[in-house]
Amino acid sequence: GFVSVYGHRVSEIDEMLEVRQIAGVCPQSDIHFDILTVEENLSIFAAIKGIPQNDLIQEVQKVLLDLEMQPIRDNQAKKLSGGQKRRLSVGVAVLGNPKVLLLDEPTAGMDPCSRHIVWNLLRNRKANRVTVFSTHFMDEADILADRKAVISQGMLKCLGSSLFLKSKWGIGYRLSMHIDAYCNTEATTSLIRQHIPAASLIQENDEQLVYTLPLKDTDKFAGI
């Protein structure tokens, strides 16, 4: 078999050059220049990507804004936290508004707030673009992907939309709630079960509560 991107075969060197011009990549390992600041890293990668000088500054500022990195724009990359480095890697990938995005666990190591920032960016830039990403977070796949492929031990196990997979396997929906120290778990669970009696609390920690909601109760979700 072979792989092609917008008609360009990646096995052909000259065609692979065309692919690189329309693709943005976020590898699993962060790639940046340690001694440069966040803004300097974005600027140099924008130049490497061939973004015209007249557009470069504006493009870098847009990425800083979309990923809420203005407060750390002057921080050296080596001084960033793990989650901040991942955001920088995502920022490098989306520079130049590529037609294809390949993201390998883009939100790994991020706190919930940072994950939502990246989610918003990917949703806002979804139109007229192909985005392929890997993740261990089922909620992330559910929220972002039109179609999901589940791979186990190198084998493709299933492929389809969220509704198709949930209907086929009877998984139902997940309700994820971000909480603070004042949250009363029992009262919250009781309130949810007033609307959906079969709701089940499957995950509880200091930051969130996660419930499963049966597919048959979809018409009751609005009441929550």
C-alpha positions, 0 to 999 in steps of 0.5 A: 500500500501507500500513503498520500496526503492531498494527492501527494505520495509520501514515499516520493521525495519530491512529493513529500516536500509538497506535503511538508508545506501543507502539514503541521506536526506536534511530535510526542517529544517537545522540540524547541530551542531551550535558550530562546523565549516562547515568542522567539521559538515561534518566530524562528519556526514560522521563518523555517516554515516560510511564512512571509516576513510581513505576516510572521509577526501577526501570525506569532501574535495570533498563536500566542493569543489563541493558546493564552501564552502572552504571560509567558512569551518572554520566558525561556523554553527551558524554564517552562513547565511540562504542560507549557512546553506542550502548548508551545509544541502545539503552537509551532504545529499550527503556525501558518494555518496548515491544511493538515495537522498531525498531533501525537498526544498534544495535551499529555502532561497538561492540567485541565485548564490548559487542555481546554485551551488547546481544545478550543484552538483545535475546534476554532481551527477545524474548518477546511482542515484535516486533523489527526491526533492520538490520545489516551483521553477518551473525553478528548477524543469524544469532544474533538474527533468526528471519527475515532479509531481505537488501536490495541497492540498495533491492530485497528479494533474499531472505527466510527463516530462517537454515536456509532461506537456508543450505540454499538458497545452500549457505553453511553455518555460521560458527564465530566465536571470540574470541581473545587474544594467546596463541592459536595459530591453526594449532593451533586450526585443526588441532583444528577440522579433526580434527572437521570436515575441510572447515572453512575459516578465512575471517577472522583478526585480533587479536580473532577467528577465523572459520571456515565449516562445511559444512551436511553436517557438522552432526552433527559440530558437537558434537565441537568 
